[in-house]
């Protein structure tokens, strides 16, 4: 244990505002029902995530259960769902994720359908140690499987890590207001950039607690592969372990024990934390999003977790919060 438990402002199974099954256009529901093969008898909408797209486990009268997402073609979520469908369809079989059954443009919506996970639930904070271990094991399996990607996956041209860094993980060098620690944090961020920019390993790219799903047997599955990219696989480990920081666990010990971190230096870990902190400071200061009312509070929360971890590692003036650079109250 390294510190107190820091609970989220809202549980991660209640962060989204999504339409119900009955609120979808009748023509869309009819087309989906025809594709599923029998009428939908129950639709359990998920409360996780930060998009306003439809996402639910559908139970049918005789065809089984499915996890289905749908978003209008004129909304950004449809592009994310399309990319998720494309990547998921060609992931190596040993990646712990449920397979894509089908995807299509249907009645002005992009729809993807996956196998349902029995007893699906988002891990709760604070983490139960066995469930966190299951999530880290799932990440190990995914990283090992992605180390030998199939040609079909590479043909989809995953985003380069340099493209991810630019405008996202470079904020101490490009956009944050002056702060007593800004120069040091910018140097750390630059070190991380220069040592990872050209990496060609594959990673999930958005691995948070709410992109982990536990089944009825507490096996962990990794979902939402729309941001799959090139980059350092250990960055996924780091981003997931921010929720271990929230749980009062020792994220350093968990990080260094994970297989993806072999060869990583302390300087790289510190630089990545600095880059993540800069991202959350910048993103959380943006205007509120009516269709995603909890995303800014989530970003502020994760910024606080990142700062607490980094401050403990570097003893960065514990009497002053770096979060004061944000034009919002943290």
SERO-4910 file (N, C-alpha, C, O; in steps of 0.05 Angstrom, whole numbers):
BEGIN
 pado doro    nc1    nc2    nc3   cac1   cac2   cac3    cc1    cc2    cc3    oc1    oc2    oc3
  Unk    A     17    -24      0      0      0      0     18     25      0     37     26     15
  Unk    A     10     45    -16     27     69    -18     11     94    -10     24    115     -5
  Unk    A    -14     92     -8    -30    116     -1    -59    109      4    -66     85      4
  Unk    A    -75    129      8   -103    125     13   -118    118    -12   -108    125    -34
  Unk    A   -141    105     -9   -158    100    -32   -170    127    -41   -179    143    -25
  Unk    A   -170    131    -68   -182    156    -79   -204    148    -98   -199    142   -121
  Unk    A   -229    147    -88   -251    137   -105   -257    157   -128   -252    181   -125
  Unk    A   -268    147   -150   -275    165   -172   -299    182   -165   -315    175   -147
  Unk    A   -303    204   -180   -326    221   -174   -352    207   -180   -373    214   -169
  Unk    A   -352    189   -199   -376    173   -205   -366    145   -213   -346    143   -227
  Unk    A   -379    124   -204   -371     97   -211   -369     93   -242   -385    104   -256
  Unk    A   -350     77   -251   -346     74   -279   -367     57   -294   -365     54   -318
  Unk    A   -386     47   -279   -409     34   -293   -432     53   -296   -454     45   -303
  Unk    A   -427     80   -290   -449     99   -293   -438    125   -306   -448    147   -299
  Unk    A   -419    123   -324   -407    147   -335   -420    155   -362   -414    177   -372
  Unk    A   -436    139   -374   -446    145   -401   -476    151   -400   -490    143   -382
  Unk    A   -485    165   -421   -513    170   -425   -520    158   -453   -513    170   -473
  Unk    A   -533    136   -453   -538    122   -479   -568    118   -483   -583    116   -464
  Unk    A   -576    116   -508   -604    111   -514   -612     82   -506   -595     64   -507
  Unk    A   -637     79   -500   -647     52   -495   -653     39   -522   -653     52   -543
  Unk    A   -658     13   -521   -665     -2   -545   -691     10   -558   -693     13   -582
  Unk    A   -711     16   -541   -736     26   -552   -733     54   -564   -750     62   -579
  Unk    A   -712     68   -556   -709     95   -567   -696     95   -594   -695    116   -607
  Unk    A   -685     73   -603   -673     71   -630   -695     72   -651   -718     63   -645
  Unk    A   -689     82   -675   -710     82   -696   -721     54   -701   -706     34   -700
  Unk    A   -747     52   -705   -759     26   -709   -748     11   -733   -745    -13   -732
  Unk    A   -740     26   -754   -729     13   -777   -702      0   -771   -695    -21   -781
  Unk    A   -686     14   -753   -660      3   -745   -664    -22   -728   -651    -42   -731
  Unk    A   -683    -21   -709   -689    -44   -692   -698    -68   -709   -690    -91   -703
  Unk    A   -714    -63   -729   -724    -84   -746   -701    -97   -762   -700   -121   -764
  Unk    A   -683    -80   -772   -661    -91   -787   -642   -107   -770   -632   -128   -778
  Unk    A   -637    -97   -745   -619   -112   -727   -632   -138   -719   -619   -159   -719
  Unk    A   -658   -138   -713   -672   -162   -705   -671   -183   -728   -667   -207   -722
  Unk    A   -674   -174   -752   -672   -193   -775   -644   -205   -777   -642   -229   -782
  Unk    A   -624   -189   -771   -597   -199   -772   -591   -218   -749   -576   -238   -753
  Unk    A   -602   -213   -726   -598   -230   -703   -613   -257   -706   -605   -277   -695
  Unk    A   -635   -257   -720   -649   -282   -725   -674   -287   -708   -689   -306   -714
  Unk    A   -678   -271   -687   -702   -275   -671   -706   -249   -655   -687   -233   -651
  Unk    A   -730   -245   -645   -737   -219   -631   -720   -215   -606   -712   -233   -592
  Unk    A   -715   -189   -601   -700   -182   -576   -720   -182   -553   -740   -168   -554
  Unk    A   -714   -197   -532   -732   -199   -509   -722   -182   -486   -737   -175   -468
  Unk    A   -696   -175   -486   -685   -158   -465   -661   -143   -476   -645   -154   -491
  Unk    A   -658   -118   -468   -635   -102   -476   -623    -89   -451   -636    -71   -440
  Unk    A   -600    -97   -443   -587    -86   -419   -565    -66   -428   -544    -74   -437
  Unk    A   -571    -40   -427   -553    -19   -436   -531    -16   -416   -535    -15   -392
  Unk    A   -506    -14   -426   -483    -10   -409   -481     19   -401   -487     37   -416
  Unk    A   -472     23   -376   -468     50   -366   -440     59   -368   -433     82   -359
  Unk    A   -422     43   -379   -394     49   -380   -387     65   -405   -403     66   -424
  Unk    A   -364     77   -405   -354     92   -429   -362    121   -428   -374    131   -409
  Unk    A   -354    135   -449   -359    164   -451   -371    173   -477   -372    197   -483
  Unk    A   -381    154   -493   -395    162   -518   -425    159   -513   -434    147   -494
  Unk    A   -440    172   -532   -469    171   -530   -481    150   -548   -505    149   -552
  Unk    A   -464    133   -560   -474    112   -577   -489     90   -562   -485     87   -538
  Unk    A   -506     76   -576   -520     53   -564   -500     31   -559   -484     24   -576
  Unk    A   -502     19   -535   -485     -4   -529   -499    -21   -508   -505    -12   -486
  Unk    A   -506    -46   -515   -522    -62   -497   -519    -91   -503   -511   -100   -525
  Unk    A   -524   -107   -482   -526   -136   -485   -555   -142   -493   -573   -135   -478
  Unk    A   -559   -154   -516   -586   -161   -526   -591   -191   -522   -575   -207   -531
  Unk    A   -612   -197   -510   -621   -225   -507   -644   -229   -526   -663   -214   -527
  Unk    A   -642   -250   -542   -663   -256   -562   -679   -281   -553   -671   -295   -535
  Unk    A   -701   -284   -566   -719   -306   -558   -708   -334   -564   -714   -353   -550
  Unk    A   -691   -336   -585   -681   -363   -592   -653   -363   -605   -642   -384   -611
  Unk    A   -641   -339   -609   -615   -338   -622   -591   -335   -603   -568   -337   -612
  Unk    A   -597   -329   -578   -575   -326   -559   -573   -297   -550   -591   -281   -552
  Unk    A   -549   -290   -539   -544   -263   -529   -520   -251   -544   -502   -265   -552
  Unk    A   -522   -224   -547   -502   -210   -563   -496   -183   -550   -513   -172   -537
  Unk    A   -471   -174   -555   -465   -146   -547   -464   -130   -572   -449   -136   -591
  Unk    A   -481   -109   -573   -484    -94   -598   -480    -64   -592   -489    -53   -572
  Unk    A   -466    -51   -611   -462    -22   -610   -473    -10   -636   -473    -23   -657
  Unk    A   -483     14   -634   -494     28   -657   -492     58   -653   -497     68   -631
  Unk    A   -484     72   -674   -482    102   -673   -489    113   -701   -482    101   -721
  Unk    A   -502    136   -701   -509    148   -727   -484    154   -744   -463    161   -733
  Unk    A   -487    151   -770   -463    154   -787   -453    183   -787   -430    187   -795
  Unk    A   -469    202   -778   -460    230   -778   -448    238   -751   -442    262   -747
  Unk    A   -443    219   -733   -430    224   -708   -403    211   -706   -399    190   -718
  Unk    A   -384    224   -691   -357    212   -690   -356    184   -679   -339    168   -687
  Unk    A   -374    177   -662   -374    150   -651   -376    128   -672   -366    106   -669
  Unk    A   -390    134   -694   -392    115   -716   -365    108   -728   -360     85   -735
  Unk    A   -347    128   -729   -320    123   -740   -304    106   -720   -290     88   -728
  Unk    A   -308    111   -694   -294     95   -674   -304     66   -674   -288     48   -672
  Unk    A   -330     63   -677   -341     36   -678   -332     21   -703   -327     -3   -702
  Unk    A   -330     36   -725   -321     23   -750   -292     14   -747   -285     -8   -756
  Unk    A   -275     30   -734   -247     23   -731   -245      0   -711   -229    -18   -714
  Unk    A   -261      1   -690   -262    -22   -671   -269    -48   -685   -257    -68   -680
  Unk    A   -289    -47   -702   -298    -71   -716   -276    -81   -734   -270   -105   -735
  Unk    A   -262    -63   -748   -241    -71   -767   -218    -84   -752   -209   -106   -760
  Unk    A   -209    -72   -730   -187    -83   -715   -195   -109   -702   -180   -129   -703
  Unk    A   -218   -110   -689   -226   -133   -674   -229   -158   -693   -223   -180   -684
  Unk    A   -237   -153   -717   -241   -175   -736   -216   -190   -743   -216   -212   -753
  Unk    A   -193   -177   -739   -167   -189   -748   -147   -192   -725   -124   -197   -729
  Unk    A   -156   -188   -700   -138   -192   -677   -130   -221   -675   -146   -239   -682
  Unk    A   -106   -227   -666    -98   -255   -662   -117   -268   -643   -128   -256   -624
  Unk    A   -121   -294   -646   -141   -309   -631   -134   -310   -601   -152   -313   -584
  Unk    A   -109   -307   -594   -101   -308   -566   -104   -282   -551   -100   -281   -526
  Unk    A   -112   -261   -565   -119   -236   -551   -145   -240   -536   -165   -249   -548
  Unk    A   -146   -235   -509   -170   -240   -494   -192   -219   -499   -196   -201   -483
  Unk    A   -205   -222   -521   -228   -205   -528   -248   -221   -542   -241   -241   -555
  Unk    A   -274   -215   -540   -294   -230   -554   -294   -223   -584   -289   -201   -592
  Unk    A   -298   -244   -601   -296   -239   -630   -319   -223   -641   -342   -223   -631
  Unk    A   -313   -209   -663   -334   -195   -678   -350   -215   -693   -339   -232   -707
  Unk    A   -377   -213   -691   -394   -231   -706   -402   -219   -733   -402   -232   -753
  Unk    A   -408   -193   -733   -413   -178   -758   -413   -148   -752   -416   -140   -730
  Unk    A   -410   -133   -774   -413   -104   -772   -423    -95   -799   -419   -108   -820
  Unk    A   -438    -72   -799   -450    -62   -824   -461    -34   -820   -466    -26   -797
  Unk    A   -465    -20   -842   -481      4   -841   -510     -4   -844   -518    -17   -863
  Unk    A   -526      4   -824   -554     -5   -824   -572     19   -818   -570     31   -797
  Unk    A   -589     26   -837   -609     47   -833   -596     73   -822   -607     86   -804
  Unk    A   -574     81   -833   -561    106   -825   -544    104   -800   -535    125   -790
  Unk    A   -540     80   -790   -523     75   -766   -500     56   -774   -503     39   -791
  Unk    A   -477     59   -759   -458     38   -761   -463     19   -737   -465     28   -714
  Unk    A   -464     -7   -743   -471    -26   -722   -449    -48   -722   -440    -57   -743
  Unk    A   -441    -55   -697   -423    -78   -695   -434    -97   -673   -446    -88   -654
  Unk    A   -431   -122   -678   -442   -142   -660   -420   -162   -652   -406   -173   -668
  Unk    A   -417   -165   -625   -397   -183   -614   -410   -205   -597   -434   -202   -590
  Unk    A   -396   -226   -592   -405   -245   -573   -409   -232   -546   -392   -216   -538
  Unk    A   -429   -238   -531   -433   -227   -505   -416   -241   -485   -409   -265   -488
  Unk    A   -407   -227   -464   -392   -238   -442   -411   -244   -419   -426   -227   -410
  Unk    A   -411   -269   -411   -429   -277   -389   -422   -263   -363   -400   -264   -354
  Unk    A   -443   -251   -351   -439   -237   -326   -421   -213   -327   -409   -205   -308
  Unk    A   -420   -200   -351   -402   -177   -355   -405   -155   -335   -428   -147   -329
  Unk    A   -383   -146   -324   -383   -124   -306   -356   -109   -307   -335   -122   -312
  Unk    A   -357    -84   -301   -332    -68   -300   -320    -72   -272   -335    -72   -252
  Unk    A   -294    -75   -270   -282    -77   -243   -289    -53   -226   -291    -31   -236
  Unk    A   -293    -58   -200   -299    -37   -182   -273    -26   -169   -253    -40   -167
  Unk    A   -274     -1   -161   -252     11   -146   -260     13   -116   -283     20   -110
  Unk    A   -242      7    -98   -215     -3   -103   -214    -31   -115   -232    -47   -110
  Unk    A   -193    -37   -130   -190    -63   -142   -189    -85   -121   -177    -82   -100
  Unk    A   -202   -107   -127   -197   -132   -113   -171   -143   -124   -169   -146   -149
  Unk    A   -151   -150   -108   -125   -159   -119   -127   -181   -139   -112   -180   -159
  Unk    A   -144   -201   -135   -146   -223   -154   -157   -213   -181   -149   -223   -202
  Unk    A   -175   -193   -181   -186   -182   -206   -166   -165   -221   -164   -166   -245
  Unk    A   -150   -150   -206   -128   -135   -218   -108   -154   -230    -98   -149   -252
  Unk    A   -101   -175   -216    -83   -195   -227    -94   -207   -253    -79   -211   -272
  Unk    A   -120   -212   -254   -132   -223   -278   -130   -203   -301   -125   -211   -324
  Unk    A   -134   -177   -295   -132   -157   -316   -103   -155   -327    -99   -152   -351
  Unk    A    -84   -156   -309    -56   -154   -317    -47   -179   -333    -31   -177   -351
  Unk    A    -59   -202   -325    -53   -226   -341    -65   -224   -369    -53   -233   -388
  Unk    A    -89   -213   -371   -101   -209   -397    -84   -190   -414    -81   -195   -438
  Unk    A    -73   -170   -402    -55   -152   -417    -30   -166   -426    -21   -162   -448
  Unk    A    -19   -183   -409      4   -200   -417     -2   -216   -442     13   -217   -461
  Unk    A    -25   -230   -441    -33   -247   -463    -37   -231   -489    -28   -239   -510
  Unk    A    -49   -207   -486    -54   -190   -510    -27   -181   -522    -23   -181   -546
  Unk    A     -9   -172   -504     17   -162   -514     33   -184   -528     45   -179   -548
  Unk    A     32   -208   -516     47   -230   -529     35   -237   -556     49   -242   -575
  Unk    A      8   -237   -558     -5   -244   -583      1   -222   -604      4   -229   -627
  Unk    A      1   -197   -596      6   -175   -615     35   -173   -623     41   -158   -642
  Unk    A     53   -187   -609     81   -185   -617     86   -199   -644    107   -196   -656
  Unk    A     67   -215   -653     69   -229   -679     43   -224   -694     27   -242   -697
  Unk    A     38   -199   -702     12   -192   -714      8   -205   -741     27   -208   -757
  Unk    A    -17   -212   -748    -23   -223   -774    -22   -201   -795    -26   -178   -789
  Unk    A    -16   -208   -820    -14   -188   -842    -40   -171   -844    -39   -148   -851
  Unk    A    -63   -184   -839    -88   -170   -842    -91   -147   -822   -103   -126   -828
  Unk    A    -79   -150   -799    -79   -128   -779    -60   -106   -788    -68    -82   -786
  Unk    A    -37   -113   -797    -18    -92   -806    -29    -77   -830    -23    -53   -834
  Unk    A    -45    -91   -847    -56    -78   -871    -75    -56   -864    -81    -38   -880
  Unk    A    -86    -56   -839   -104    -35   -831    -89     -9   -823   -102     11   -816
  Unk    A    -63    -10   -824    -46     13   -818    -52     26   -791    -62     48   -790
  Unk    A    -45     12   -770    -48     24   -743    -33     51   -741    -13     55   -755
  Unk    A    -44     68   -725    -32     95   -722     -4     93   -711      2     77   -693
  Unk    A     14    110   -722     41    110   -712     42    123   -684     25    140   -678
  Unk    A     62    116   -668     63    127   -641     70    156   -642     61    172   -625
  Unk    A     86    165   -661     92    193   -664     67    209   -668     65    232   -658
  Unk    A     49    199   -684     24    213   -689      6    214   -664     -8    233   -660
  Unk    A      9    194   -647     -6    194   -622      6    216   -603     -8    231   -590
  Unk    A     33    217   -602     46    236   -584     39    264   -592     32    280   -574
  Unk    A     41    271   -617     38    298   -626      9    308   -620    -10    297   -631
  Unk    A      7    329   -604    -19    340   -598    -33    326   -575    -54    335   -566
  Unk    A    -21    305   -564    -34    290   -542    -15    287   -518    -22    293   -495
  Unk    A     10    279   -523     29    273   -502     53    292   -503     75    284   -496
  Unk    A     49    316   -513     71    335   -515     63    362   -503     75    383   -510
  Unk    A     44    363   -485     33    388   -475     51    405   -458     49    429   -457
  Unk    A     70    392   -443     89    408   -427    107    424   -446    117    445   -438
  Unk    A    111    414   -470    129    428   -488    114    448   -506    127    465   -519
  Unk    A     88    445   -508     74    460   -529     51    478   -519     43    496   -533
  Unk    A     40    472   -495     15    487   -490      8    494   -462     -9    511   -458
  Unk    A     21    482   -442     12    487   -414     23    513   -404     46    521   -411
  Unk    A      8    527   -386     18    553   -375     43    549   -358     49    526   -350
  Unk    A     57    570   -352     82    568   -336     76    556   -309     55    561   -297
  Unk    A     95    541   -298     93    529   -272    121    523   -262    138    517   -279
  Unk    A    126    524   -236    153    519   -226    166    493   -235    190    491   -238
  Unk    A    149    473   -241    160    447   -249    159    443   -279    167    422   -289
  Unk    A    149    462   -294    143    458   -323    169    450   -338    167    433   -355
  Unk    A    191    463   -333    216    457   -348    224    428   -343    231    414   -362
  Unk    A    224    420   -318    232    392   -312    213    372   -325    221    352   -336
  Unk    A    187    378   -323    167    359   -334    169    359   -365    165    338   -377
  Unk    A    176    381   -377    179    382   -406    203    365   -414    202    351   -435
  Unk    A    225    366   -399    248    350   -405    242    320   -402    251    304   -419
  Unk    A    227    313   -382    219    285   -378    202    276   -401    205    254   -412
  Unk    A    183    293   -409    165    287   -431    181    283   -457    175    265   -472
  Unk    A    200    300   -461    217    298   -485    233    273   -485    237    260   -507
  Unk    A    243    264   -462    258    239   -460    241    216   -468    249    198   -483
  Unk    A    216    215   -458    197    194   -465    192    194   -495    191    173   -508
  Unk    A    188    218   -506    182    221   -535    205    210   -552    201    193   -569
  Unk    A    229    219   -546    252    212   -563    259    182   -561    271    171   -580
  Unk    A    252    169   -539    259    140   -536    236    122   -544    240     97   -544
  Unk    A    213    132   -552    191    115   -559    178    121   -586    164    105   -597
  Unk    A    184    145   -597    170    155   -621    170    136   -644    150    133   -658
  Unk    A    192    122   -649    194    105   -673    188     76   -668    193     59   -685
  Unk    A    177     69   -645    171     41   -639    150     29   -658    131     43   -666
  Unk    A    153      4   -664    134     -9   -683    121    -33   -670    110    -50   -685
  Unk    A    120    -35   -644    105    -55   -630     76    -46   -629     70    -22   -632
  Unk    A     57    -65   -626     29    -58   -625     18    -58   -597     27    -73   -580
  Unk    A     -1    -40   -592    -12    -38   -565    -42    -30   -567    -51    -21   -588
  Unk    A    -56    -33   -545    -85    -27   -545    -89      3   -549   -106     11   -565
  Unk    A    -74     20   -534    -75     48   -538    -95     64   -521    -94     89   -521
  Unk    A   -112     50   -506   -132     64   -490   -140     47   -466   -164     44   -461
  Unk    A   -121     35   -453   -127     14   -433   -132     27   -406   -113     34   -391
  Unk    A   -157     31   -400   -166     40   -374   -182     18   -360   -189     -2   -372
  Unk    A   -188     23   -335   -205      4   -320   -231     -2   -334   -240    -25   -334
  Unk    A   -243     18   -346   -270     14   -358   -268      1   -386   -288     -3   -399
  Unk    A   -244     -5   -395   -241    -22   -419   -233    -50   -413   -225    -66   -430
  Unk    A   -235    -57   -387   -232    -84   -377   -260    -94   -369   -275    -80   -356
  Unk    A   -267   -118   -378   -292   -130   -370   -287   -157   -356   -272   -173   -367
  Unk    A   -299   -160   -333   -297   -186   -318   -321   -202   -324   -344   -192   -324
  Unk    A   -317   -228   -328   -341   -246   -333   -350   -259   -307   -339   -252   -285
  Unk    A   -369   -277   -308   -380   -289   -284   -360   -306   -269   -364   -311   -245
  Unk    A   -338   -314   -282   -317   -329   -269   -293   -311   -261   -272   -321   -253
  Unk    A   -297   -285   -264   -276   -265   -258   -252   -266   -277   -230   -257   -271
  Unk    A   -256   -278   -301   -236   -276   -322   -238   -248   -334   -259   -237   -337
  Unk    A   -214   -236   -340   -214   -209   -351   -212   -210   -382   -197   -226   -393
  Unk    A   -228   -193   -394   -228   -190   -423   -222   -160   -429   -230   -143   -414
  Unk    A   -208   -155   -451   -201   -128   -460   -219   -121   -483   -222   -135   -502
  Unk    A   -232    -97   -481   -251    -89   -501   -243    -62   -513   -223    -50   -505
  Unk    A   -258    -53   -533   -255    -26   -545   -227    -23   -558   -210     -9   -547
  Unk    A   -223    -36   -580   -197    -36   -594   -195    -14   -616   -179    -17   -634
  Unk    A   -211      7   -614   -212     26   -636   -187     44   -637   -181     56   -657
  Unk    A   -171     45   -615   -147     62   -614   -122     45   -616   -100     55   -609
  Unk    A   -124     20   -625   -100      4   -629    -79     19   -645    -86     30   -666
  Unk    A    -54     19   -636    -34     34   -650     -7     21   -646     -4      2   -631
  Unk    A     13     32   -660     41     25   -654     49     41   -629     37     61   -623
  Unk    A     69     30   -615     78     44   -591     90     25   -571     93      1   -576
  Unk    A     96     35   -546    107     18   -525     85      2   -511     69     15   -498
  Unk    A     84    -24   -512     63    -39   -499     62    -34   -469     41    -36   -457
  Unk    A     85    -27   -457     84    -21   -428     68      4   -421     61      9   -398
  Unk    A     63     21   -441     46     45   -437     17     36   -429      4     49   -413
  Unk    A      8     14   -441    -18      3   -433    -17     -5   -404    -36      0   -389
  Unk    A      5    -18   -395      7    -26   -367      6     -2   -349     -8     -2   -329
  Unk    A     21     19   -356     21     43   -341     -7     55   -339    -15     63   -317
  Unk    A    -21     58   -361    -47     71   -361    -67     55   -344    -84     67   -331
  Unk    A    -65     29   -346    -83     12   -329    -77     15   -300    -95     16   -283
  Unk    A    -51     18   -293    -44     19   -265    -50     46   -251    -46     48   -227
  Unk    A    -59     65   -266    -68     89   -253    -92     83   -235    -96     96   -214
  Unk    A   -108     62   -242   -130     54   -225   -120     39   -200   -134     37   -180
  Unk    A    -95     28   -202    -83     16   -178    -75     38   -159    -77     34   -134
  Unk    A    -65     60   -170    -59     83   -153    -84     92   -138    -83    100   -115
  Unk    A   -107     92   -152   -132    100   -139   -140     81   -117   -155     88    -99
  Unk    A   -130     56   -119   -138     35    -99   -119     34    -75   -123     17    -58
  Unk    A   -100     52    -74    -81     52    -52    -60     30    -53    -46     25    -34
  Unk    A    -58     17    -77    -39     -4    -81    -12      9    -89    -10     33    -92
  Unk    A      8     -8    -93     35      2   -101     38     -1   -131     46    -22   -141
  Unk    A     32     20   -147     34     17   -176     62     12   -186     66      0   -207
  Unk    A     82     23   -172    110     18   -180    116    -12   -179    127    -23   -199
  Unk    A    110    -25   -157    115    -54   -155    101    -70   -176    112    -88   -188
  Unk    A     76    -63   -181     60    -77   -201     71    -72   -229     72    -90   -246
  Unk    A     79    -47   -234     90    -40   -260    116    -56   -266    118    -69   -287
  Unk    A    135    -55   -248    161    -68   -253    158    -99   -253    176   -112   -265
  Unk    A    137   -110   -241    134   -139   -242    121   -149   -267    120   -173   -272
  Unk    A    110   -131   -283     95   -139   -307    114   -145   -330    133   -130   -335
  Unk    A    109   -167   -345    127   -175   -367    131   -153   -389    152   -152   -401
  Unk    A    111   -136   -393    114   -115   -414    135    -94   -407    144    -80   -425
  Unk    A    143    -92   -382    162    -71   -374    191    -79   -375    208    -63   -366
  Unk    A    197   -102   -385    225   -111   -387    241    -91   -404    233    -84   -426
  Unk    A    263    -81   -393    279    -62   -408    271    -33   -404    286    -15   -414
  Unk    A    249    -27   -392    240      0   -387    257     12   -364    263     -2   -345
  Unk    A    265     37   -367    280     51   -346    262     68   -329    240     74   -337
  Unk    A    273     75   -306    258     93   -288    252    120   -302    231    132   -298
  Unk    A    272    129   -318    269    155   -332    246    153   -352    231    173   -356
  Unk    A    243    130   -366    221    128   -385    194    127   -370    175    140   -380
  Unk    A    192    113   -348    167    113   -332    160    141   -324    137    150   -326
  Unk    A    180    156   -313    175    183   -304    166    201   -327    148    218   -325
  Unk    A    179    198   -350    172    214   -374    144    208   -384    130    226   -392
  Unk    A    136    183   -383    109    175   -391     88    187   -372     68    197   -381
  Unk    A     94    186   -346     76    198   -327     73    228   -331     51    239   -329
  Unk    A     96    241   -336     95    270   -342     78    276   -366     62    295   -366
  Unk    A     81    259   -388     66    264   -412     36    259   -407     19    274   -417
  Unk    A     29    238   -392      1    233   -386    -11    255   -369    -33    264   -374
  Unk    A      5    265   -350     -5    287   -333    -11    312   -351    -32    324   -348
  Unk    A      7    318   -369      3    341   -387    -22    337   -403    -37    356   -408
  Unk    A    -27    313   -413    -51    308   -428    -76    313   -412    -94    327   -421
  Unk    A    -77    302   -387   -102    305   -371   -106    333   -362   -129    342   -361
  Unk    A    -84    348   -357    -88    376   -350   -100    391   -373   -118    408   -369
  Unk    A    -90    386   -397   -100    400   -421   -129    392   -428   -146    409   -432
  Unk    A   -134    366   -429   -160    356   -437   -182    364   -417   -204    372   -426
  Unk    A   -176    362   -391   -196    368   -371   -204    397   -370   -225    404   -360
  Unk    A   -187    414   -381   -194    443   -382   -212    451   -405   -219    474   -407
  Unk    A   -218    432   -422   -235    437   -445   -264    442   -437   -271    436   -414
  Unk    A   -281    451   -455   -309    456   -449   -323    430   -443   -316    408   -453
  Unk    A   -343    431   -426   -359    408   -420   -373    398   -446   -379    413   -463
  Unk    A   -378    371   -447   -390    359   -470   -418    348   -462   -419    329   -447
  Unk    A   -439    360   -471   -466    353   -462   -472    323   -466   -485    311   -449
  Unk    A   -463    311   -487   -468    283   -492   -450    264   -476   -454    240   -476
  Unk    A   -430    275   -463   -412    260   -446   -406    276   -421   -384    286   -418
  Unk    A   -426    279   -404   -423    298   -381   -403    291   -360   -397    307   -343
  Unk    A   -392    266   -361   -373    258   -340   -344    256   -350   -327    249   -334
  Unk    A   -339    262   -375   -312    258   -386   -292    278   -373   -270    270   -368
  Unk    A   -300    303   -369   -281    322   -357   -275    315   -328   -252    317   -320
  Unk    A   -295    306   -313   -289    298   -285   -271    273   -285   -254    271   -268
  Unk    A   -275    255   -304   -258    232   -307   -229    241   -312   -210    231   -300
  Unk    A   -225    260   -330   -199    269   -337   -185    284   -313   -161    280   -309
  Unk    A   -201    299   -298   -190    312   -274   -181    291   -254   -161    293   -241
  Unk    A   -198    271   -251   -193    249   -232   -167    234   -240   -150    229   -223
  Unk    A   -164    227   -265   -141    213   -274   -116    231   -273    -94    221   -269
  Unk    A   -120    256   -277    -97    275   -273    -88    275   -244    -64    275   -240
  Unk    A   -106    274   -225    -99    273   -197    -84    248   -191    -64    248   -176
  Unk    A    -93    225   -202    -79    200   -197    -51    200   -209    -32    191   -196
  Unk    A    -48    211   -233    -22    212   -245     -3    230   -229     20    222   -225
  Unk    A    -13    253   -220      4    271   -205     12    259   -178     35    262   -170
  Unk    A     -6    245   -165      0    233   -139     22    212   -142     40    210   -126
  Unk    A     21    196   -164     41    175   -169     68    189   -176     89    181   -164
  Unk    A     67    208   -194     92    220   -202    105    237   -180    129    236   -176
  Unk    A     89    251   -165     99    267   -143    113    249   -122    134    256   -111
  Unk    A    102    226   -117    114    207    -97    141    197   -108    159    193    -92
  Unk    A    142    192   -134    167    181   -145    189    202   -145    212    195   -140
  Unk    A    182    227   -150    202    248   -154    203    269   -131    221    286   -131
  Unk    A    185    267   -112    183    286    -91    183    315   -102    198    332    -94
  Unk    A    164    319   -120    161    345   -133    146    364   -116    121    367   -119
  Unk    A    160    378    -98    148    400    -82    121    391    -71    100    402    -81
  Unk    A    120    373    -52     94    363    -43     75    384    -32     52    379    -28
  Unk    A     86    408    -26     69    429    -15     53    444    -37     36    460    -30
  Unk    A     59    439    -62     46    454    -83     35    435   -104     50    416   -113
  Unk    A     11    438   -113      0    420   -133      6    430   -161      0    453   -168
  Unk    A     17    413   -177     21    419   -205     -6    423   -219     -7    436   -241
  Unk    A    -27    413   -207    -53    415   -220    -63    444   -221    -84    450   -233
  Unk    A    -49    462   -207    -57    490   -207    -53    502   -234    -63    524   -239
  Unk    A    -39    489   -253    -36    500   -280    -62    499   -295    -66    514   -314
  Unk    A    -81    482   -287   -106    479   -301   -125    502   -293   -126    508   -270
  Unk    A   -139    513   -312   -158    535   -306   -184    525   -294   -205    537   -298
  Unk    A   -183    502   -281   -207    492   -267   -198    482   -240   -174    477   -235
  Unk    A   -216    478   -222   -210    469   -195   -207    439   -195   -224    424   -205
  Unk    A   -185    429   -184   -180    400   -182   -184    392   -153   -181    368   -147
***
